[in-house]
């Protein structure tokens, strides 16, 4: 059933001797060396401690010989995402400069991470177009952003998902939203317009139960949160499946036991359930 669905560590008391030039994470050195320190340069809006919490790079080698530095690439992406979600749309984090130090007979990595924040953009005008069923003003209220707040593309994506889920609950399972941005460099604001495609509303067609003939078909249908002729709501289908499994009347039902047959022309969704009773055959 295919349904629409987060500075520095410093080793003190040692004399640091650099052995290697700067390099991107290459694993050319010992692949399991610990990290001596992590330093951010150029960050003004977030402290080094805040950025390191998002970086989430361990100080010591991970189990299995995987280097802590090996986690750095994904960590840099998380830090850059943090900046972009706070309105710094052109922020760039890295690449990291990694050098090796010796402490007695041991090696450790010293990491420097450059940060270019750039301008901070804020929300300008929010707009929703091409809606017939729901009022644009109501959909704008669903947006987690308000004018003047830092612009965040991830929050815009959340907004679109909320709108699509709302339409889906009304049977419009093909509803989609597309975001269009207008960036104004003069005042560092971003206007965002959502183009909505509502599509038709789908209803539940025939509900068929395949399996043990001793199962009461009528009783089974009464246990569903969907009914023949009613609005097809994917979330109600998922909730029904969970409810039936919690009842433990039937053998555990998986998504593969429920087939959806969509008739685009008629705008109906037929449901075929494959069930069996505990202790019974398949």
C-alpha atoms as one frame of an Amber mdcrd trajectory, in Angstrom:
protein
   0.000   0.000   0.000   1.828   3.055  -1.214   0.337   6.056   0.595   1.211
   9.551   0.613   3.883  10.023   3.334  21.406  18.372  14.439  33.738  24.963
  19.791  35.649  22.635  20.154  37.286  19.727  21.981  40.675  20.703  23.229
  43.368  18.367  24.531  45.409  20.497  26.921  48.873  20.085  28.319  50.411
  18.768  25.098  52.640  20.349  22.506  51.032  20.163  19.037  53.147  19.344
  16.031  51.387  19.504  12.667  52.339  16.714  10.321  49.994  17.110   7.389
  48.727  19.903   5.155  45.050  20.759   4.922  42.889  18.166   3.274  39.276
  17.209   2.694  38.116  14.065   4.448  40.164  11.538   2.554  41.084   8.820
   5.000  44.685   9.063   3.773  45.887   9.245   7.368  45.042   6.703  10.035
  41.298   6.059   9.487  40.563   5.796  13.190  42.340   8.730  14.843  40.535
  10.738  17.538  39.762  14.445  17.183  41.799  16.888  19.266  39.774  20.007
  18.490  37.072  21.453  16.253  37.075  25.180  15.537  34.504  27.199  13.579
  35.631  30.411  11.876  33.317  33.104  10.511  30.237  32.190  12.570  28.482
  35.225  14.029  24.837  34.198  14.432  25.491  30.916  16.243  28.075  30.100
  18.890  30.657  27.380  18.357  28.891  25.313  21.014  25.567  25.546  19.155
  27.177  24.543  15.874  29.059  21.648  17.405  25.851  20.256  18.885  24.434
  20.164  15.364  27.681  18.827  13.905  27.509  15.772  16.210  31.007  14.496
  15.472  32.345  12.198  18.216  35.704  12.908  19.787  36.918   9.313  19.696
  36.869   6.689  16.905  33.636   4.809  16.479  33.380   1.067  16.897  34.600
  -1.011  14.001  37.505   1.320  13.246  35.328   3.989  11.648  36.926   7.390
  12.166  35.098  10.153  13.955  36.275  12.380  11.119  34.381  10.091   8.777
  31.154  11.541  10.214  32.213  15.077   9.376  30.755  15.332   5.889  27.176
  14.680   7.002  27.741  16.933  10.018  28.760  19.846   7.810  25.570  19.348
   5.817  23.510  19.514   9.036  25.186  22.767  10.078  24.584  24.287   6.652
  20.936  23.190   6.840  20.653  24.922  10.224  21.815  28.179   8.667  19.513
  27.888   5.675  16.542  27.093   7.909  17.268  30.316   9.800  17.145  32.470
   6.692  20.782  32.325   5.580  19.916  31.037   2.122  23.415  31.386   0.676
  25.308  30.126   3.736  28.291  27.885   3.086  29.898  25.638   5.705  33.271
  24.028   4.931  35.118  22.427   3.363  36.931  21.439   6.534  40.653  21.886
   6.970  42.029  18.782   8.694  45.540  18.583  10.081  47.217  15.904  12.144
  48.998  16.389  15.424  51.150  14.059  17.490  50.726  13.618  21.223  53.551
  11.409  22.365  53.268   8.376  20.140  49.606   8.987  19.281  47.987  10.989
  16.496  44.905  13.204  16.646  43.068  15.475  14.207  42.722  19.240  14.479
  39.749  20.448  12.418  39.025  23.997  11.271  35.631  24.692   9.688  35.134
  27.964   7.774  31.637  29.457   7.809  30.304  32.039   5.354  26.887  33.133
   6.618  25.857  35.693   4.010  22.717  37.796   4.286  19.740  36.718   6.365
  16.478  36.646   4.436  13.068  37.060   6.015   9.537  36.179   4.978   7.801
  38.734   2.826   4.406  37.995   1.319   2.709  34.577   1.528   0.110  33.665
  -1.086  -1.961  30.632  -2.096  -3.415  30.371  -5.601  -5.856  28.168  -7.542
  -7.957  26.959  -4.622 -11.665  26.344  -5.027 -12.579  24.149  -2.060 -10.577
  25.767   0.732 -10.125  29.486   1.374  -6.602  30.795   0.677  -6.648  32.703
   3.984  -7.288  29.470   5.887  -4.382  27.741   4.124  -2.056  30.648   4.854
  -2.874  30.249   8.549  -1.479  26.698   8.305   1.958  28.052   7.411   4.508
  27.769  10.259   6.075  31.036   9.058   4.865  34.608   9.448   5.938  37.790
   7.690   9.217  39.107   9.104  10.440  35.754  10.410  13.591  34.093   9.004
  12.727  32.384   5.725  13.012  28.591   5.819  12.529  26.303   2.839  12.052
  23.298   5.109   9.146  25.065   6.828   7.677  25.913   3.442   7.875  22.200
   2.617   6.085  21.419   5.889   3.404  23.907   4.915   2.861  22.245   1.553
   2.650  18.821   3.196   0.028  20.085   5.654  -2.088  21.452   2.830  -1.761
  18.258   0.792  -2.682  16.162   3.851  -5.730  18.354   4.427  -6.887  17.846
   0.854  -6.154  14.121   1.105  -8.406  13.839   4.168 -11.190  15.252   1.977
 -10.655  12.637  -0.728  -8.408  14.764  -2.959  -5.576  12.232  -2.909  -3.916
  13.718  -6.011  -3.756  17.262  -4.622  -0.335  18.866  -4.951   1.317  22.184
  -4.115   4.243  23.861  -5.846   6.183  26.704  -4.229   7.430  29.710  -6.176
   9.880  32.129  -4.542  10.581  35.759  -5.339  13.786  36.913  -3.672  14.157
  40.656  -3.136  17.786  41.579  -2.597  16.879  45.192  -1.837  15.469  44.323
   1.598  16.514  40.646   1.857  12.972  39.281   1.871  11.406  36.312   0.105
   7.834  36.241  -1.165   6.412  32.725  -1.463   3.441  31.728  -3.590   1.891
  28.249  -3.545   0.209  26.987  -6.706  -2.335  24.346  -5.706  -3.706  21.595
  -7.905  -6.686  20.175  -6.059  -7.747  17.426  -8.436 -10.928  15.429  -8.075
 -12.308  13.963  -4.867 -12.144  10.161  -4.644 -14.647   7.957  -2.883 -14.447
   4.422  -1.577 -15.666   1.911  -4.120 -16.078  -1.771  -3.347 -14.521  -3.283
  -0.223 -13.642  -6.926  -0.801 -12.352  -9.425   1.749 -10.328 -12.380   0.459
  -9.408 -15.228   2.788 -10.959 -17.416   5.431 -14.616 -17.922   4.513 -15.586
 -18.114   8.193 -14.758 -14.432   8.675 -17.922 -12.357   9.013 -17.673  -9.940
   6.052 -20.312  -7.534   7.341 -18.735  -7.360  10.798 -15.333  -6.762   9.247
 -16.590  -3.789   7.211 -18.154  -2.272  10.332 -14.741  -2.279  11.970 -13.266
  -0.083   9.255 -13.119   3.702   9.419 -14.001   3.752   5.721 -17.266   2.788
   4.101 -18.340   2.058   0.554 -19.481   5.283  -1.087 -17.799   7.450   1.545
 -14.853   9.802   1.055 -11.564   7.967   0.633  -9.153   9.169   3.303  -5.734
   7.442   3.242  -5.172   8.249   6.916  -8.412   6.504   7.833  -7.215   3.437
   5.943  -3.940   3.413   7.888  -5.791   3.912  11.186  -8.158   1.072  10.307
  -5.247  -1.275   9.699  -3.715  -0.385  13.073  -7.058  -0.778  14.824  -7.641
  -4.225  13.339  -4.180  -5.377  14.396  -4.730  -4.065  17.938  -7.943  -6.094
  18.133  -5.979  -9.305  17.404  -9.057 -10.888  15.900  -7.225 -11.601  12.657
  -3.691 -12.603  11.854  -1.421  -9.509  11.756  -2.238  -7.436   8.691   0.561
  -5.747   6.756   0.406  -3.115   4.025   0.913  -5.856   1.441  -2.384  -7.411
   2.588  -4.315  -4.344   1.406  -4.605  -3.605  -2.296  -5.897  -0.288  -3.598
  -7.382  -0.257  -7.076  -7.853   3.314  -8.268 -10.367   4.036 -11.010  -9.322
   7.474 -12.223 -12.272   7.948 -14.536 -14.917   7.163 -11.916 -12.943   8.691
  -9.041 -13.245   5.642  -6.796 -10.794   3.486  -4.871 -11.628  -0.197  -4.461
 -10.035  -1.936  -1.477  -9.121  -5.609  -1.395  -8.181  -7.051   2.014  -6.480
 -10.422   2.431  -7.194 -11.790   5.901  -6.990 -15.003   7.860  -7.805 -15.969
  11.422  -5.201 -16.862  14.052  -4.438 -20.547  13.888  -6.101 -20.827  10.503
  -4.580 -21.346   7.078  -3.447 -18.653   4.692
